[in-house]
Amino acid sequence: MMDVSKKLKDEKYRTSKKVKDLKENFIDHLNLTLGKDFKNATMWDKFYALSLVVKDRVLERWLKTQKKYYESNDVKRVYYLSIEFLMGRLLYNNILNLKIDKEIKKAMDEIGLSLDELSEIEPDAGLGNGGLGRLAACFLDSIATLSYPGYGYGIRYEYGIFKQLIKDGFQVEVPDDWLKNGNPWEIERKDRAVKVKFFGRTESYKDKEGNTRFRWVDTYDVIALPYDTPVVGYGNDVANTLRLWSAKPITEFDFDNFQKGNYVKAVESQAIAGAISKVLYPNDAFYAGRELRLKQEYFFVSASIQDIIRRFKSQFGNNFDIFPEKNVIQLNDTHPALAIPELMRILVDEEFLPWEKAWEITTKTFAYTNHTVMPEALEKWEVHLLERLLPRHLEIMYEINARFLDNVSKYYPGNIEKIRNVSIFEEGHVKQARMANLSVVGSFSINGVSKLHTEILKERVFKDFYDIWPEKFNNKTNGITQRRWLLQSNPELSKLITDTIGDEWIVNLDHLKNLEKYADDKVFLNEFYKVKQNNKIRLSNYIKKELNIDVNPDSIFDVQVKRLHEYKRQLLNVMHIIYLYQTLKENPEQDIYPRTFIFGAKAAPGYRMAKLIIKLINSVADVINNDNEIADKIKVVFVPNYNVSLAEIIIPAANVSEQISTAGKEASGTGNMKFALNGALTIGTLDGANIEIKECVGDENIFIFGLTAEQVAKLKESRLYNPYEIYLRNENIRKILDAINNGYFNKNDPELFKDIFQSLLFGLNGAQADEYMLLADFDSYKTRHKEIDFIYRDKYRWNKKALLNVARVGMFSSDRTIREYARDIWKVKSI
């Protein structure tokens, strides 16, 4: 008989940190898992084998963590439901969090491989698009690092949002086939698959006690198959779980149809079910796209709620009285809002709880984070679509609404306007369900993500709800994980900081305050400057290699990388670039400090104006970059397919961070925090977290411009804002817009950008002219840019300001944010 203890001892090399064991483990995975010898293995094989080596050490912690959560009945679990998780590459991140980077590097060196080269092979997981998904990923990192029992739930998108190509200056979307070679980090869990229902009808019946019950019948069902990715905490023994659902048909292959020659019909169910988890944010400009998006949202929340209940019952049976004591579900914006009626459906229809008890449990379990004040982003679903796709949930939502409005009418008798505003359903030509209202009604906590954003929620967006439930509302300013956005993405700066003040900042970002004492130390500032220059050279090399554009690393790197939306005002940035270009054309000897403007942005496939702005950026770049008269004083670069891995190259190289959204439109922003942490100075409006960054770094270390949120709101309400008048009296603006309108930047198609001109001066398709106040803010923006030009020439002064940004942004760690969630909302403790 085999000596099991001896075998386990022999296999300890699979979790060992010793270099010799790491090497042996690597060769074993290459040979015995992948079936390759070293000579014939591809670089992908070697990356995969190394990932499995790291995964062995991750799984040891993961199993211990899960065991610990189940061993105690005192554990309260946090479930974070998000339509996006923008995780980025995991190999190097996991190595750093396991604190085995030195050992892995040495092992790979001795084998003849480069860890840096291997980590570059990994594709970015196509699980998100912008700030919402990256925030979710930062939160998972902090939850694990702080040892909170946490789980992420989302969708395993087969193709992500899309891979962005730029052809003739236009965005072209192609599938992001990030899974084509497999994913070494995920674990398929067929034993945890669940059934998710769609369509069908409801019917009533009497139970044994004579109570009227409802069941959902004649449904079209799909299988939700979970894939688990462990999320490793930094320097501890915790590994939590990100569970992503993939849609599969109940029967993948219809043999009967195949035998009859109906070959397409034989695999039709596979295509229909599989579409649910194919892509993130399908184009919802048409009915089928909206139906698919609604399917996605219900699919992942239904599977997740079923999974949460299964886990609870395995430990506590049917004692649902304690369900809110053991579970808290955080809704990351409105996409998971259907989790509320889904929990009600299961508790009432399947667990047979009385409505009142089920609602009490539900409203003590859910918390809602709002991420936007943009009306179009506050999701609404047509009632006829809900009725067709989710008939039982629509009934439940009607009942929730009726009971809620009955209570409201008691406190506000006859106040029809308030009742109309807080109703879950919006009457109109097409009746719609307002998912933000559902989220507020069904949650015990509603939080904004910056001080300004939370005040706007209370005073404008959810004012009527705030009047009813002021105690529900709170602020949790967003944060970022320094493990990803400094330790991993900026190793030279990390080393300089650690060599100077120690490494406590990795788990306590407030420790960076100790850098302030070096703000006048010219030797340290010179080292700090060298790090920035090296990062700029790295980015310059990337731009040359990928785009064949020469950029000067001694120029100011002025960066705006984020999702393309009109309120984020990439167009304002372009207008300023055109102003500088026109100034130089009129006077080539004009003293302008060389500047490289760097953009990265994806536009939603159906968002025509956003895609037109991308074309304008590239057209302006083509003209400026090929104009020898301006002697390389300006360069414009659009980096295609912006993602986490590109951010890790771009952000450490930035001198100037463009955070220029219309005041009152950006909920928080997290890019602003990443740039400041890496020593870029912000030019921005008093919007989102810019306000709190200003408070932390000091007025003199940030370039604030433009109207405030209050001024924007008053100007809009007054209806006195007339951008055409500004155009007529402001020569600079007139010349800029005329150049856009008359085809100067696109001589082959002079009419191409006329809609941009039209939207700014007269409005387009019924929208207000210059809805996002670009012309109102332009002169202020231009003035602050002149200050940047002037101050940057004094390297000592600039570097001091940059260092103080790094030293003073400790509060923007996602660790601080998660501690506040845990203390104020979730009421969970570290394990």
C-alpha positions, -999 to +999 in steps of 0.1 A: +000+000+000+012+035-009+025+056+020+003+087+015+022+109+039+055+101+021+039+109-012+026+142+001+060+150+014+076+142-019+052+164-037+058+194-014+079+208-042+047+218-059+041+244-032+077+252-022+093+286-027+128+271-032+144+278-066+153+242-072+117+231-066+103+259-088+125+247-116+115+211-111+079+220-110+082+240-142+098+212-161+072+187-148+043+209-159+060+214-193+066+177-198+038+160-179+009+185-180+015+200-215+033+170-230+062+191-244+099+189-239+119+221-235+134+222-269+101+218-288+079+239-264+067+273-277+069+304-257+032+301-250+038+266-236+065+280-213+042+308-202+015+283-195+038+260-176+051+288-154+015+299-148+007+264-136+037+265-112+024+297-097-012+283-097+000+253-076+010+278-049-022+298-053-044+267-050-028+257-017-039+290-002-072+289-019-082+255-004-070+266+030-091+298+027-123+280+017-118+255+045-115+283+070-147+300+058-167+268+062-152+258+095-167+288+113-204+296+116-194+332+125-183+341+090-202+367+071-196+366+033-194+395+009-207+389-026-197+414-052-219+413-083-205+431-114-211+429-151-174+436-156-141+425-140-112+441-157-085+419-141-055+424-164-027+399-166-025+376-136+009+359-138+031+387-125+003+400-102+000+366-085+038+362-083+040+396-065+011+389-042+027+355-033+059+374-026+080+349-047+091+373-075+128+369-066+127+332-065+107+329-098+131+353-116+161+333-104+145+300-114+137+312-148+171+328-153+188+295-144+165+277-170+174+303-196+141+322-197+131+358-189+102+363-165+094+396-181+092+380-216+070+352-203+046+376-185+042+397-217+028+367-235-004+365-214-034+381-230-056+406-210-087+388-198-116+402-219-139+407-190-144+444-189-142+478-206-135+507-183-135+520-148-164+499-136-146+467-143-112+479-131-127+491-099-142+457-093-108+441-099-091+465-074-118+457-049-113+420-051-075+425-046-081+446-015-108+422-001-083+393-003-054+414+010-075+425+040-086+389+046-123+396+042-145+366+031-153+378-004-165+364-037-169+381-071-196+370-095-197+379-132-198+365-167-170+346-185-172+365-218-157+344-246-147+374-267-147+403-242-160+437-255-139+438-287-104+442-299-099+477-313-081+482-346-076+516-362-080+516-400-078+549-419-082+566-385-115+548-378-122+524-350-128+489-363-141+462-339-129+426-342-134+398-317-111+397-288-104+359-288-086+360-254-095+324-246-083+308-279-053+292-262-069+285-229-068+302-195-043+287-170-059+304-140-095+292-142-110+260-128-141+246-145-167+236-118-192+213-135-204+202-101-217+237-094-235+243-127-271+256-123-301+260-145-313+295-156-348+300-170-361+324-196-395+331-213-424+308-204-454+318-183-466+319-147-494+300-132-510+301-098-519+271-076-529+263-040-504+247-016-514+222+011-523+250+035-545+267+009-522+295+002-520+309-033-486+302-049-470+308-082-447+289-104-428+297-136-434+271-163-428+262-200-395+280-198-365+279-221-336+268-199-298+272-202-270+259-181-248+283-162-214+267-159-190+283-134-153+289-138-134+299-107-103+321-106-086+324-073-078+360-062-047+361-041-042+385-012-008+402-008+016+386+016-011+365+035-026+331+032-059+343+017-071+334-018-107+343-025-128+334-055-140+351-087-167+329-101-176+336-137-206+320-155-205+306-190-238+298-208-243+263-222-274+246-237-292+219-218-285+196-248-256+206-269-263+182-298-298+172-310-291+137-324-326+132-337-325+163-359-290+153-371-302+119-381-330+136-401-305+157-420-313+189-400-277+196-393-280+233-385-310+226-363-290+199-345-266+225-330-290+255-329-295+253-291-257+256-286-256+288-306-286+303-289-274+296-254-238+304-261-246+339-273-254+349-238-218+348-227-202+356-260-195+393-257-196+421-232-222+449-239-238+437-272-249+466-293-283+475-278-293+499-306-318+473-318-343+450-302-323+417-304-293+434-289-314+447-259-329+413-254-295+397-253-282+423-229-311+417-206-306+380-209-269+384-198-278+405-168-304+380-156-283+350-165-254+359-142-275+372-113-298+341-113-268+318-114-251+338-086-282+340-063-288+303-067-251+296-058-252+319-028-284+302-015-268+267-021-237+277-001-258+291+027-281+261+029-251+237+029-240+254+062-272+266+078-300+246+063-333+265+058-327+289+086-333+319+064-339+342+094-301+345+096-295+349+059-287+386+061-264+380+091-243+356+070-245+373+035-243+407+020-247+413-017-231+444-032-246+455-066-219+472-087-242+496-105-276+487-119-266+458-141-272+432-114-304+448-101-325+418-112-308+400-083-334+416-061-366+401-077-346+369-083-339+364-046-376+372-039-387+346-065-366+319-049-375+327-013-413+330-021-418+305-049-392+278-041-385+282-004-422+291+003-415+320+027-442+345+032-438+376+011-432+399+041-405+377+055-388+373+021-388+411+015-374+417+050-345+393+042-340+408+007-338+444+019-314+435+047-291+417+022-286+440-008-265+471-009-262+493-041-233+513-055-243+539-080-216+548-105-232+574-127-255+604-129-258+602-167-295+596-174-288+572-203-266+550-180-294+546-154-307+514-169-343+511-180-360+481-195-391+480-216-419+463-197-430+443-228-394+429-230-395+419-193-429+404-197-417+382-226-384+372-211-389+372-173-427+371-167-424+360-131-399+388-122-422+414-137-450+403-115-427+404-085-415+439-094-451+451-098-458+438-063-427+454-048-437+487-064-473+485-053-464+479-017-437+506-018-459+532-033-487+524-009-463+533+019-450+564+002-486+577-003-492+574+034-462+598+042-469+620+012-506+619+006-516+635-027-480+641-038-483+626-073-450+640-085-430+623-057-449+590-062-442+593-100-405+600-094-399+571-069-420+545-088-400+515-102-420+519-133-419+549-156-451+556-176-449+569-211-452+560-247-432+528-238-436+518-202-402+510-186-388+495-155-362+518-138-335+496-124-319+523-104-352+528-085-355+491-080-320+490-066-327+518-042-360+503-030-345+468-025-313+478-007-304+489+028-275+510+016-270+533-014-236+548-018-219+572-042-182+569-051-170+604-044-181+633-021-194+654-050-211+624-067-229+614-034-242+649-029-255+650-065-273+617-058-289+631-026-297+665-041-307+656-077-307+620-090-323+603-060-336+634-041-371+620-035-356+587-022-332+607+001-362+626+015-377+592+024-346+573+035-317+597+044-301+570+065-296+547+035-273+571+017-235+573+022-203+580+004-175+556-003-148+573-024-133+549-049-097+537-047-071+517-066-048+489-055-012+500-052-001+464-057-012+466-094-008+503-100+026+510-084+043+479-073+036+460-105+033+487-132+061+509-120+089+487-105+116+514-107+095+539-087+085+511-063+121+503-057+131+539-051+103+543-026+110+511-008+148+518-007+139+553+008+110+547+033+106+509+034+079+487+020+050+492+044+033+513+017+024+481-002-002+473+024-006+508+039-005+535+012-007+563+038+030+554+045+039+574+014+035+605+034+070+598+046+082+609+011+073+645+018+105+651+037+124+645+004+104+672-015+134+696-013+161+669-016+176+676-050+195+643-050+163+623-044+143+645-069+170+637-095+165+600-089+128+605-090+131+623-124+153+595-138+126+570-130+101+590-149+124+594-179+131+557-180+093+550-181+089+576-208+117+559-228+099+526-224+067+540-237+085+558-266+100+525-276+066+508-275+050+536-297+079+533-322+076+495-323+038+493-326+029+525-344+061+536-361+059+571-346+090+588-332+082+606-300+106+626-279+109+613-243+121+648-233+088+663-243+059+667-219+039+635-220+003+647-218-021+617-215-058+611-217-067+574-216-102+563-208-135+552-223-146+575-251-176+594-241-186+630-250-188+640-213-152+629-207-143+656-233-116+641-254-129+666-279-118+695-256-083+681-256-083+679-294-095+715-296-065+726-275-041+706-297-055+723-328-051+757-310-014+750-304-010+738-339-026+769-354-005+791-331+027+774-344+015+776-380+011+813-377+044+817-359+068+787-362+092+804-338+066+804-310+082+792-278+062+761-270+077+734-249+077+701-269+046+681-260+034+646-269-003+641-266-012+605-260-048+591-263-062+557-257-099+550-258-126+526-270-160+538-282-191+516-279-198+501-313-231+519-316-219+553-303-215+572-336-203+605-322-176+588-300-163+569-330-162+601-350-141+618-323-117+589-325-114+595-363-109+633-356-080+625-331-063+603-357-069+628-385-054+657-364-025+634-356-019+626-393-017+663-402+004+674-372+028+644-372+036+649-408+041+687-407+078+694-408+073+731-403+065+727-366+097+709-359+083+682-336+070+706-310+038+687-310+031+650-315-003+633-313-005+595-307-036+574-305-027+540-290-052+513-302-069+487-280-063+504-247-064+479-219-049+472-184-016+460-198-012+492-219-022+513-189+007+497-170+031+511-196+014+545-203+005+557-168+040+555-152+053+576-182+028+604-179+037+639-169+002+654-173-030+636-165-061+648-184-092+645-161-114+670-179-149+658-177-178+683-175-182+691-138-210+670-123-208+642-148-180+619-136-190+599-106-154+595-094-128+584-118-100+561-108-075+569-136-070+603-119-057+583-088-035+560-108-018+589-126-012+609-094+002+579-076+027+575-104+038+612-103+017+628-130+001+662-124-036+665-130-053+690-152-089+687-144-123+701-135-138+701-100-155+668-108-156+634-092-126+625-071-106+654-086-120+675-058-106+651-031-073+647-049-070+685-049-077+685-011-050+660-006-022+672-029-028+709-024-041+736-048-006+744-060+000+708-072-029+704-095-043+724-124-080+730-119-100+748-145-135+754-157-170+757-144-181+739-112-209+714-111-231+740-095-223+766-122-229+740-149-263+732-135-273+768-131-262+777-166-282+748-180-313+757-160-311+794-170-312+784-207-289+814-214-259+794-225-253+801-262-222+785-276-228+801-310-222+835-294-189+823-279-180+811-314-187+845-329-167+865-304-138+842-296-114+841-325-094+811-313-125+789-309-139+801-343-106+792-361-105+758-343-141+748-352-139+762-387-108+740-393-128+710-381-158+719-402-142+728-434-122+696-439-088+709-430-080+677-412-097+654-437-094+668-471-105+636-488-139+639-471-144+676-461-180+669-448-169+642-424-167+662-392-196+686-398-217+668-371-191+677-345-193+713-356-231+711-356-233+694-322-212+721-305-229+752-320-265+742-327-271+707-312-276+675-331-307+652-332-326+673-307-297+675-282-287+708-265-259+727-283-225+720-267-242+698-241-209+692-222-198+729-221-166+726-241-167+761-254-175+775-219-144+759-204-120+763-233-103+795-224-098+784-188-084+751-200-060+768-224-048+791-196-039+763-173-021+745-201+001+776-205+010+773-168+020+737-173+042+748-202+059+774-180+063+753-148+076+722-166+106+742-177+117+744-141+125+707-135+131+711-098+098+728-093+079+703-115+095+672-099+087+685-064+051+689-073+051+654-089+066+639-058+041+656-035+013+640-056+028+606-050+033+613-013-002+626-006-026+602-024-025+575+002-062+578+009-070+567-026-060+531-019-088+506-025-077+492+009-091+523+025-123+521+005-129+484+013-123+490+050-150+516+049-174+492+030-166+465+056-171+488+086-201+509+075-221+487+050-211+450+050-204+446+088-178+419+080-146+410+098-112+398+086-107+361+090 
